[in-house]
Amino acid sequence: MHKPLIILLLLVAFGCKTPEARRPVSVKSGSFIDASIARNKKLNSKEYASIKKLLEQQNQEYIASESGFWYYYNTKIEVDSLKTPDFGDIVNYNYNVKALNGKLIYSTEDLKTQNYAMDKQELFTGLREGLKLMKTGETATFFFPSQKAYGYYGDENKIGSNTPIICEVTVNSITQDE
């Protein structure tokens, strides 16, 4: 009679064991991320050097933006009454896209006149930030490193992966958001 009682006590004692944490099968380190960061830094410095060299060859006074690209005004409007676009304003503009070697990728005719609702629609980062700097009637030439242009994927058409570009942009009008 004591045997079933002992077995029952043993089952209760070993059945109440606290669960142990499971260990991961493999441990991941940050080596992939570290390698990716190193690759991107190298790519960025190479692109920046190419753009800087190109800018030095041009006989223009360029501006380094806070957003990580360079530009100069082909046509600058000095009138203070004209404003740059704010959130939601509709910007009507034309632009073209060139490779750093000057080869035309997309002409103004290819891209047609565009309307862009400021920060409410999709547009590549560099152009979106560039339009914020412009007034109606201005034309500017922008030098975008690939991360400010079409990045790793390109435009999946004529612009390849990690391709820095030059865009000449003309703002035709800015319609204030109501």
Rosetta blueprint (number, residue, H / E / L):
1 M L
2 H H
3 K H
4 P H
5 L H
6 I H
7 I H
8 L H
9 L H
10 L H
11 L H
12 V H
13 A H
14 F H
15 G H
16 C L
17 K L
18 T L
19 P L
20 E L
21 A L
22 R L
23 R L
24 P L
25 V L
26 S L
27 V L
28 K L
29 S L
30 G L
31 S H
32 F H
33 I H
34 D H
35 A H
36 S H
37 I H
38 A H
39 R H
40 N H
41 K H
42 K H
43 L H
44 N H
45 S H
46 K H
47 E H
48 Y H
49 A H
50 S H
51 I H
52 K H
53 K H
54 L H
55 L H
56 E H
57 Q H
58 Q L
59 N L
60 Q L
61 E L
62 Y L
63 I E
64 A E
65 S L
66 E L
67 S L
68 G L
69 F L
70 W E
71 Y E
72 Y E
73 Y E
74 N E
75 T E
76 K L
77 I L
78 E L
79 V L
80 D L
81 S L
82 L L
83 K L
84 T L
85 P L
86 D L
87 F L
88 G L
89 D L
90 I E
91 V E
92 N E
93 Y E
94 N E
95 Y E
96 N E
97 V E
98 K E
99 A E
100 L L
101 N L
102 G L
103 K L
104 L E
105 I E
106 Y E
107 S L
108 T H
109 E H
110 D H
111 L H
112 K L
113 T L
114 Q E
115 N E
116 Y E
117 A E
118 M L
119 D L
120 K L
121 Q L
122 E L
123 L L
124 F L
125 T H
126 G H
127 L H
128 R H
129 E H
130 G H
131 L H
132 K L
133 L L
134 M L
135 K L
136 T L
137 G L
138 E L
139 T E
140 A E
141 T E
142 F E
143 F E
144 F E
145 P L
146 S H
147 Q H
148 K H
149 A L
150 Y L
151 G H
152 Y H
153 Y H
154 G L
155 D L
156 E L
157 N L
158 K L
159 I L
160 G L
161 S L
162 N L
163 T L
164 P L
165 I E
166 I E
167 C E
168 E E
169 V E
170 T E
171 V E
172 N E
173 S E
174 I E
175 T E
176 Q L
177 D L
178 E L
